[in-house]
Structures are given as structure tokens and as C-alpha cells.
């Protein structure tokens, strides 16, 4: 199993993203291994927020375009969707204190705790430093 960070989805969907080709290659490599793709609704929501922001992308997608892309991708890839449970919430809060993380690390830490509790040990991301601190993931970069 491999979790996807938001930046992977953004890089795959944004045709003008500078990391798009590397993201496509890394994602295809994982799929060719028959790796189960894992995602949370929070990451999908963050994707929609980012890909529709014209301050981030000149060619930002409209919300209907972004939702259509995500829906199509979900059908093609059929990821395993995970949600927080009590164990993930306890670990999330523990890691926030243990690693002295601030407000800009809330969502990544919550996602990392969910992945870990659900047995995901690999993470595809272009922001390795956001997850390396936890010491529990094999980071697959692109």
C-alpha cells in the first residue's frame, strides 16, 4: 500500500505543473507494481482547494472541472479510501506534541497518523520533509 500526498494529485491533474512528468512516471511505476493506492477524503478536498486556486495556477481548473477529474481518476484508479478512527486521532495529537509541530503541520500530521494506523508504510510525495519527521514511512519522491 502506498499513500498519496495532495501534491501528487495536483501534479497529475495540472497539465502545466512543472513536476507533472515526474509525477506521472512515479505514479505509473507504483501502479505497475500493483501497489494499492490509499487516499483520504481530506487529501481529496485539499486537492480541490489547491487545483481551483488561480493564485497558485494560471490555468486553475473550475470546480466542476476539478470534481470531474477527481471522479474520473477515482474510477480509473479505485484507491482505498481511509478515514480517521480513534487510534489515528490519538496518534495525530501525540505526534503534534511529540514533534512540537505548529499550525502549518496539522493536516499533514493528521494524514500521516491515519496512514500509519491503517498499515500504510509507503508515501508518494514531493514534500518528503513534511513526513520524514515521523520516522515510519518509506518516502517515494518524484
C-alpha positions in Angstrom: 0.0 0.0 0.0 1.1 3.5 -0.8 -0.4 6.7 0.3 -0.6 9.7 -2.0 0.0 13.3 -0.8 -2.0 16.1 -2.2 0.9 17.3 -4.3 0.7 14.1 -6.3 -2.9 14.6 -7.3 -2.2 18.3 -8.2 0.8 17.3 -10.3 -1.2 14.7 -12.1 -4.2 16.9 -12.8 -2.5 20.3 -13.6 -1.3 19.9 -17.2 1.1 22.9 -16.7 2.5 21.8 -13.4 6.4 21.8 -13.5 6.5 18.3 -11.8 3.8 16.7 -13.9 6.0 14.4 -16.0 7.9 13.2 -13.0 4.7 12.6 -11.0 3.2 10.7 -14.0 6.2 8.5 -14.1 6.4 7.9 -10.4 2.6 7.1 -10.2 2.8 4.8 -13.2 5.7 3.0 -11.6 3.7 2.4 -8.4 0.7 1.2 -10.4 2.9 -1.2 -12.4 3.8 -2.9 -9.1 0.1 -3.5 -8.5 0.6 -1.2 -5.4 -2.7 -0.5 -3.7 -3.2 3.3 -3.7 -4.5 4.8 -0.5 -6.2 8.2 -0.1 -8.3 10.1 2.4 -11.2 12.4 1.8 -9.2 15.3 3.4 -6.5 14.9 0.8 -9.1 14.9 -2.0 -10.6 18.1 -0.5 -7.3 19.7 -0.3 -6.7 18.8 -3.9 -9.9 20.5 -4.9 -8.9 23.6 -2.9 -5.5 23.9 -4.5 -6.2 23.0 -8.1 -9.0 25.6 -8.3 -6.9 28.4 -6.9 -6.0 30.9 -9.6 -3.4 32.4 -7.3 -1.5 29.2 -7.5 -2.0 28.2 -11.1 -2.6 30.5 -14.1 -4.7 27.7 -15.6 -6.5 26.8 -12.4 -9.4 24.5 -13.0 -13.0 25.4 -12.4 -14.7 23.4 -9.6 -16.7 21.4 -12.0 -13.6 20.5 -14.0 -11.7 19.6 -10.8 -14.5 17.4 -9.5 -14.9 15.7 -12.9 -11.1 15.0 -12.9 -11.2 13.6 -9.4 -14.3 11.5 -10.1 -12.7 10.0 -13.3 -9.4 9.4 -11.6 -11.2 7.7 -8.7 -13.0 5.3 -11.1 -9.8 4.5 -13.0 -7.5 4.0 -10.0 -10.0 2.8 -7.4 -8.0 3.9 -4.4 -8.6 2.5 -1.0 -10.3 5.4 1.0 -9.3 5.7 4.6 -10.9 7.8 7.4 -9.7 8.7 10.8 -10.6 6.4 13.7 -9.9 6.8 17.4 -6.4 5.3 17.2 -5.5 7.7 14.4 -6.8 10.7 16.3 -4.8 9.8 19.4 -1.6 9.3 17.3 -2.2 12.6 15.5 -2.4 14.5 18.7 0.5 12.6 20.2 2.7 13.4 17.2 1.7 17.1 17.3 3.0 17.3 20.8 5.9 14.9 20.5 7.4 16.6 17.5 6.5 20.2 18.6 4.5 20.8 15.4 2.7 24.0 14.7 -0.5 25.0 12.9 1.0 24.6 9.4 1.6 20.9 10.1 -1.9 20.0 11.4 -3.3 18.4 8.2 -0.1 16.5 7.2 0.2 15.1 10.7 -3.4 14.0 10.8 -3.0 12.3 7.4 0.3 10.6 8.5 -1.3 9.3 11.6 -4.3 7.9 9.5 -1.9 6.2 7.1 0.2 4.7 9.8 -2.8 3.4 11.8 -4.2 1.8 8.6 -0.9 0.0 7.9 0.4 2.2 5.1 4.2 2.3 5.3 5.0 4.0 1.9 4.1 7.5 0.8 4.3 9.1 -2.6 5.0 12.8 -2.1 7.1 15.7 -3.4 7.3 17.1 0.2 9.3 14.5 2.0 10.3 16.8 4.8 6.6 17.1 5.8 6.5 13.4 6.6 10.1 12.3 7.4 9.9 13.6 11.0 7.6 10.7 11.9 10.2 8.1 11.0 7.6 5.5 9.9 7.3 5.9 6.2 9.4 4.9 3.2 9.2 8.2 1.2 8.8 7.8 -2.5 9.7 11.1 -4.2 9.3 12.4 -7.7 
